[in-house]
Amino acid sequence: MDDDFQDRIQHILNEKKKEDLREQYGMLFEGHSENMPPQAEGEWLDYITEFERQFENAKQISVRERIGHPDVKPLAQIPESDLAIELDRILDLLGEHNIAIDFLHEQSDREMYRFITEELLDEMTDDIRIPGMVSHFIYEEFHPNDEDDITEAIDQFLYALFREQLKDPESMFCHSVSQENMHDANGKPLSMEEFKELVSGFYEAYPVVIEHSVEVNHIVIDGDSSTAQANVSWHAIPKKEQAVVKHEGPAEFKLTRSIYGGWDIIQASMPGWVFQKKE
């Protein structure tokens, strides 16, 4: 059979697989790419089918059970010289069973080993085993690092602002911007429409931003709210001008803890941009 004929046959089979997934699991395919080669799409649909089949009947087991109840040395009994070896051993064992751990911030070997052996191994997970599927655990979901997350939120917000990624209003909430409780530089409530207008005004006034830097130097956390001071510097070419101007000085940000993890900006004050709505 020629390739076109095989593709047509595979396409028919794929449509039947989609129909079965819709009927059995209520799956939607509206956002699915039609550019995927038929053979690759068939393999992907087989993967989804097997996942749904296992998930429907999956029981909860501990990570320890999933990797075969290995003998694990207590941290207190491991000499410092052997710690890296024992850490690699347990990480390799987890990897052999398709379990990965992500550490978003640097941790010591001692803390990584402690976390794995004293916390993660007792964590419950769905007993789903599909070749090529990796279960990921994130250390910071167990131990949030608020100061690093606040710094990251400010970095992300300013990067998005200066790189024109906030031009698309639909993408604003992907860049550490709160969907509610926004305020201007004077602390007055700010609707999202007003915030979008301020962003549009910034891009109109400074159509070209060349570079920027930010250094967060003081963070105060009060429950689910925080305030951060920083030094911000940015170079831009204002509208209808050819010379580069530099704005530099102290900035202040107020943030709230996000229900999705991390922190969101709710108020900003920085040199060169009056984050304040018109009266």
Buried (B, 14 or more C-beta within 10 A) or exposed (E): EEEEEEBEEBEEBBEEBBEEBEEEBEBEBEEEEEEBEBBEBBEBBEBBBBBBBBEEEBEEEBBBBBBEEEEBBEBEEBEEEEBEEBBEBBBEBBEEEBBEBEEBEEBEBEBBBBBBBEBBBEEEBEBBEBEEEEBEBEBBEEEBBBBBBBBBBBBBBBBBBBEBBBBEEEEBBEBBBBEEEBBBBEEEEBEBEBBBBBBEEBBEEBEEBEEBEBEBEEBEBEEEBBBBBBBBBBBBBBEEEEEEEEBEEEBBBBBBBBEEEBBBBBBBBBBBBBBBBEE
